[in-house]
Amino acid sequence: MDRRRIRVLLVEDEEIHRVTGSLADVVARAVLRGAGADVDEAENGAEAVRLVRERIGGGGGGAYDLILTDRQMPVMDGHEATRRIRAMGVATPIVAVSSDCLPSDVHAFTAAGADDFTPKPLTKEKLGHILAKFQLA
């Protein structure tokens, strides 16, 4: 049985993680790809908004199936990126992945339009739960 490939946008704030990959980032990419995902990466919220806009505008092969975003990023943080993506009418599940996990941090993400929140590090188990929750695995 052929599985549909899912499109995931991974928004990572640390350049060193994007270049060399932390263990958690390597696990996230491996699990996503193992689940049949095509993974795009953005280095900040503004780039994430641009990539989403390009995809829904027809220039990037269709909308994303899942967006995973951190909170603290240069240029534009995850809260603002989430608000702007929602303002475009995008209903794609957005999951906040952050080490900032006080109830106020979680609330700020859900108020911005995120569908779920999981604390860092993003493990294989957490990622599996997210994919199952949104019926992507």
Secondary structure, 3 states (H helix, E strand, C coil): CCCCCEEEEEECCCHHHHHCCCHHHHHHHHHHHHCCEEEEEECCHHHHHHHHHHHHCCCCCCCCCEEEECCCCCCCCHHHHHHHHHHCCCCCCEEEEECCCCHHHHHHHHHHCCCEEEECCCCHHHHHHHHHHCCCC
